[in-house]
Amino acid sequence: MTKEPDKSADDIGRRAERMKYARDNPAPSPLSGISTFGMIGWSIAVPTVGGAFLGLWLDRVAPQDFSWTIALVLGGVVLGGLISWAWISKEGGGE
């Protein structure tokens, strides 16, 4: 009669490894997705609105053949997009 190895110790070891992995590598929570969405929104909205206000002021103070407001709103959108892209890359979403 041969004695079989104790499988319960192996099961406990595997469960402990899975628990340690889950603790060390937590899954993203739904709230982190909402906060990311908000951060990206503010990163685009603030430069865009700032460009609009600066453009309105420049249209009154230094009128040109082009609209400062439109140019600076577009510049704010581009700047906001670059800020958002850099933030997402830093957070690990660009891998």
Contacts in CASP RR format, 6 or more apart in sequence:
PFRMAT RR
TARGET T0000
AUTHOR 0000-0000-0000
METHOD contacts of the structure
MODEL  1
MTKEPDKSADDIGRRAERMKYARDNPAPSPLSGISTFGMIGWSIAVPTVG
GAFLGLWLDRVAPQDFSWTIALVLGGVVLGGLISWAWISKEGGGE
36 88 0 8 1.000
36 91 0 8 1.000
39 84 0 8 1.000
39 87 0 8 1.000
40 84 0 8 1.000
40 87 0 8 1.000
40 88 0 8 1.000
41 84 0 8 1.000
43 80 0 8 1.000
43 81 0 8 1.000
43 83 0 8 1.000
43 84 0 8 1.000
43 87 0 8 1.000
44 77 0 8 1.000
44 80 0 8 1.000
44 81 0 8 1.000
44 83 0 8 1.000
44 84 0 8 1.000
46 80 0 8 1.000
47 75 0 8 1.000
47 76 0 8 1.000
47 77 0 8 1.000
47 79 0 8 1.000
47 80 0 8 1.000
47 83 0 8 1.000
48 73 0 8 1.000
48 76 0 8 1.000
48 77 0 8 1.000
48 80 0 8 1.000
50 72 0 8 1.000
50 76 0 8 1.000
51 69 0 8 1.000
51 72 0 8 1.000
51 73 0 8 1.000
51 75 0 8 1.000
51 76 0 8 1.000
52 69 0 8 1.000
52 72 0 8 1.000
52 73 0 8 1.000
54 68 0 8 1.000
54 72 0 8 1.000
55 67 0 8 1.000
55 68 0 8 1.000
55 69 0 8 1.000
55 71 0 8 1.000
55 72 0 8 1.000
55 73 0 8 1.000
56 68 0 8 1.000
56 69 0 8 1.000
58 68 0 8 1.000
58 69 0 8 1.000
58 72 0 8 1.000
59 67 0 8 1.000
59 68 0 8 1.000
59 69 0 8 1.000
62 68 0 8 1.000
88 94 0 8 1.000
END
